[in-house]
């Protein structure tokens, strides 16, 4: 029985990549793409946040279903699913903050609550929220829903810190990116030189990379008057997509092994 459980754990872990520097490089690029891509669909195409969210929700569910059904780690499928969570997280956060009128602080509180509830449900069901607990499709769904909420929270945090409207702190995109980057440096230091739970630090880092990507995305496509570079959302998204594809091709992507930190 123990051997069988160990085999199941190894099979589940083999569908997610090892967490190394390459993982975080692609993750930040994917979150930045989520910001520019989500804004392109909802704003440039003028479909609105609700319709954009519906489109990305269908894509997200389809990709997660494929990911859960996959028998092994497939880098393109995995990162496509990550990008789906970032685009959906962008439009969901914007819908709550702007269309519903919750404002940035209200959006942060609600999404943070949903993230905590997701982690609590996962912990209540499995007794852990460690990535090594992914041994069944049910737990994979917990994983991807938690990632979706973490991406949405990251978007809301990025907008709250950088934006000056809707209750935002208004520190700007450049300082926002620096602030979240500094937070990631602190997390990395704790990971290397402290006994703080690596599972906790992983989820904190995963959340912080999203607002870092969001502020970088806003820096690329927002108007000059708003502190951005005024790049086309479509062109910025295509450039980021090409960069991610190159990273997947050139950066070694191996599945995480049981007992190692994994995504």
C-alpha positions as MATLAB code, in Angstrom:
seq = 'XXXXXXXXXXXXXXXXXXXXXXXXXXXXXXXXXXXXXXXXXXXXXXXXXXXXXXXXXXXXXXXXXXXXXXXXXXXXXXXXXXXXXXXXXXXXXXXXXXXXXXXXXXXXXXXXXXXXXXXXXXXXXXXXXXXXXXXXXXXXXXXXXXXXXXXXXXXXXXXXXXXXXXXXXXXXXXXXXXXXXXXXXXXXXXXXXXXXXXXXXXXXXXXXXXXXXXXXXXXXXXXXXXXXXXXXXXXXXXXXXXXXXXXXXXXXXXXXXXXXXXX';
ca = [
       0.000    0.000    0.000;
       2.803    2.440    0.892;
       4.574    1.718   -2.385;
       1.341    2.325   -4.264;
       0.790    5.673   -2.537;
       4.389    6.665   -3.232;
       3.933    5.847   -6.906;
       0.770    7.954   -7.076;
       2.559   10.881   -5.446;
       5.442   10.671   -7.900;
       3.064   10.549  -10.852;
       1.175   13.618   -9.639;
       4.349   15.561   -8.879;
       5.736   14.723  -12.329;
       3.074   16.938  -13.907;
       4.435   20.125  -12.318;
       7.887   21.632  -12.844;
      10.739   21.797  -10.415;
      10.876   25.195   -8.731;
      14.136   26.831   -9.735;
      15.201   30.226  -11.068;
      13.848   29.347  -14.515;
      10.427   28.677  -13.017;
      10.242   32.145  -11.489;
      11.478   33.864  -14.659;
       8.688   32.257  -16.678;
       6.183   32.868  -13.888;
       6.831   36.637  -13.824;
       6.642   36.798  -17.623;
       3.381   34.821  -17.556;
       1.857   37.152  -14.982;
       2.890   40.180  -17.029;
       1.286   38.578  -20.078;
      -1.832   37.996  -18.013;
      -2.068   41.723  -17.351;
      -1.502   42.882  -20.932;
      -3.530   40.038  -22.464;
      -6.425   40.470  -20.076;
      -6.505   44.224  -20.712;
      -6.326   43.670  -24.471;
      -9.417   41.454  -24.474;
     -11.481   43.463  -21.989;
     -10.371   47.001  -22.893;
      -8.768   47.129  -26.343;
     -11.373   44.814  -27.886;
     -14.008   46.553  -25.728;
     -15.573   43.273  -24.618;
     -15.715   44.380  -21.010;
     -14.532   42.679  -17.843;
     -17.536   40.371  -17.486;
     -17.377   38.982  -21.036;
     -13.584   38.787  -20.820;
     -13.846   36.852  -17.574;
     -16.346   34.447  -19.122;
     -14.040   33.797  -22.091;
     -10.995   33.224  -19.907;
     -12.992   31.073  -17.462;
     -13.896   28.665  -20.272;
     -10.245   28.527  -21.355;
      -9.092   28.048  -17.751;
     -11.500   25.162  -17.059;
     -10.584   23.465  -20.331;
      -6.848   23.711  -19.696;
      -7.118   22.539  -16.091;
      -9.174   19.577  -17.277;
      -6.429   18.726  -19.795;
      -3.749   19.212  -17.129;
      -5.524   16.907  -14.689;
      -6.000   14.266  -17.401;
      -2.366   14.438  -18.517;
      -0.237   11.432  -17.595;
       3.042   13.325  -17.298;
       4.529   16.797  -17.042;
       3.966   18.756  -20.257;
       5.658   22.181  -20.073;
       3.561   23.885  -22.745;
       0.299   22.672  -21.210;
       1.388   23.619  -17.698;
       2.444   27.144  -18.616;
      -0.596   27.665  -20.827;
      -2.710   26.877  -17.766;
      -0.682   29.317  -15.668;
      -1.234   32.044  -18.279;
      -4.956   31.220  -18.237;
      -5.031   31.831  -14.483;
      -3.252   35.173  -14.892;
      -5.572   36.471  -17.634;
      -8.674   35.297  -15.772;
      -7.299   36.735  -12.534;
      -6.781   40.093  -14.255;
     -10.317   40.380  -15.610;
     -11.915   39.045  -12.403;
     -10.052   41.561  -10.243;
     -10.851   44.413  -12.611;
     -14.502   43.385  -12.728;
     -14.743   43.390   -8.931;
     -12.776   46.618   -8.464;
     -14.250   48.653  -11.313;
     -17.493   47.191  -12.670;
     -18.926   46.111   -9.317;
     -17.410   49.177   -7.662;
     -15.687   47.519   -4.720;
     -12.568   49.612   -5.187;
      -9.049   48.264   -4.806;
      -9.129   47.757   -1.001;
     -12.488   45.972   -1.196;
     -11.279   43.743   -4.013;
      -8.130   42.837   -2.081;
     -10.124   41.895    1.022;
     -12.642   39.737   -0.857;
     -10.089   37.889   -2.992;
      -7.762   37.382   -0.015;
     -10.698   35.851    1.835;
     -11.411   33.513   -1.086;
      -7.742   32.503   -1.185;
      -7.727   31.729    2.539;
     -10.949   29.725    2.190;
      -9.460   27.771   -0.714;
      -6.325   26.939    1.265;
      -8.436   26.087    4.318;
     -10.645   23.727    2.297;
      -7.560   22.095    0.808;
      -6.014   21.709    4.270;
      -9.267   20.422    5.767;
      -9.555   17.826    2.993;
      -5.927   16.701    2.854;
      -4.317   17.793    6.127;
      -1.715   19.824    4.185;
      -1.407   22.440    1.454;
       2.031   21.235    0.427;
       2.508   20.733   -3.278;
       3.605   17.183   -2.524;
       0.007   16.476   -1.451;
      -1.133   16.476   -5.091;
      -1.864   12.774   -5.504;
      -5.394   12.773   -6.938;
      -7.405   14.821   -9.446;
      -9.394   16.368   -6.604;
      -6.236   17.813   -5.079;
      -5.071   19.053   -8.478;
      -8.284   21.050   -8.723;
      -7.561   22.487   -5.258;
      -4.116   23.436   -6.557;
      -5.370   25.215   -9.655;
      -8.259   27.006   -7.922;
      -5.817   28.214   -5.254;
      -3.458   29.413   -7.967;
      -6.343   31.254   -9.655;
      -7.240   33.061   -6.427;
      -3.583   33.871   -5.772;
      -3.287   35.379   -9.271;
      -6.479   37.389   -8.770;
      -5.256   38.628   -5.389;
      -1.943   39.589   -6.962;
      -3.739   41.671   -9.592;
      -5.825   43.421   -6.955;
      -2.739   44.067   -4.813;
      -0.801   45.484   -7.758;
      -3.627   47.852   -8.695;
      -4.159   48.900   -5.070;
      -0.505   49.724   -4.490;
       0.222   51.385   -7.851;
      -3.105   53.059   -8.686;
      -4.195   56.427   -7.348;
      -7.914   55.968   -8.030;
     -10.539   53.727   -6.364;
      -8.788   53.865   -2.993;
      -5.337   53.010   -4.346;
      -2.128   53.984   -2.561;
      -0.855   55.694   -5.707;
       2.870   54.942   -5.469;
       3.095   54.336   -9.228;
       4.021   51.406  -11.409;
       7.804   51.746  -11.108;
       7.852   51.980   -7.308;
       5.191   49.264   -7.120;
       7.388   46.888   -9.112;
      10.357   47.741   -6.877;
       8.292   47.177   -3.725;
       7.042   43.756   -4.803;
      10.487   42.815   -6.096;
      11.919   43.704   -2.677;
       9.283   41.528   -1.063;
      10.411   38.616   -3.204;
      14.031   39.200   -2.149;
      12.948   38.966    1.487;
      11.059   35.728    0.774;
      14.124   34.293   -0.993;
      16.320   35.198    2.000;
      13.899   33.513    4.380;
      13.865   30.445    2.137;
      17.666   30.188    2.172;
      18.520   31.232    5.710;
      15.554   30.553    7.957;
      13.400   27.690    9.143;
      10.153   29.252    7.938;
       7.925   26.700    6.190;
       8.938   26.354    2.552;
       5.303   25.663    1.684;
       4.267   29.004    3.210;
       7.118   30.835    1.477;
       6.230   29.247   -1.866;
       2.659   30.544   -1.720;
       3.791   33.999   -0.577;
       6.255   34.167   -3.466;
       3.625   32.896   -5.872;
       1.265   35.683   -4.778;
       3.928   38.416   -4.879;
       5.071   37.571   -8.397;
       1.562   38.367   -9.630;
       1.462   42.044   -8.562;
       5.064   42.360   -9.768;
       3.906   41.127  -13.170;
       0.771   43.289  -12.986;
       2.740   46.469  -12.325;
       5.235   45.563  -15.067;
       2.325   44.961  -17.449;
       0.745   48.286  -16.512;
       4.117   49.962  -16.976;
       4.237   48.611  -20.532;
       0.750   49.485  -21.746;
      -0.622   52.345  -19.658;
      -0.616   55.897  -21.147;
       2.399   58.138  -20.591;
       0.248   60.467  -18.486;
      -0.518   57.541  -16.150;
       3.146   56.632  -15.773;
       3.240   53.864  -18.399;
       5.149   53.409  -21.673;
       1.987   53.439  -23.822;
       2.871   50.277  -25.762;
       0.151   48.481  -27.691;
      -1.405   45.806  -25.460;
      -1.463   43.376  -28.376;
       2.194   43.904  -29.308;
       3.289   43.766  -25.682;
       1.357   40.508  -25.232;
       2.869   38.977  -28.366;
       6.384   39.923  -27.266;
       5.809   38.392  -23.847;
       4.340   35.261  -25.428;
       7.431   34.907  -27.632;
       9.682   35.387  -24.595;
       7.818   32.712  -22.622;
       7.997   30.297  -25.552;
      11.751   30.892  -25.822;
      12.201   30.327  -22.083;
      10.247   27.058  -22.219;
      12.401   25.921  -25.147;
      15.815   26.988  -23.846;
      15.477   26.716  -20.056;
      15.588   23.077  -18.897;
      12.164   22.007  -17.674;
      12.139   18.829  -15.671;
       9.320   17.504  -13.526;
       9.702   17.884   -9.801;
      10.556   14.751   -7.894;
       8.783   13.586   -4.786;
      10.238   15.294   -1.749;
      11.467   18.327   -3.684;
       9.827   21.772   -3.695;
       7.485   21.941   -6.674;
       4.978   24.301   -8.187;
];
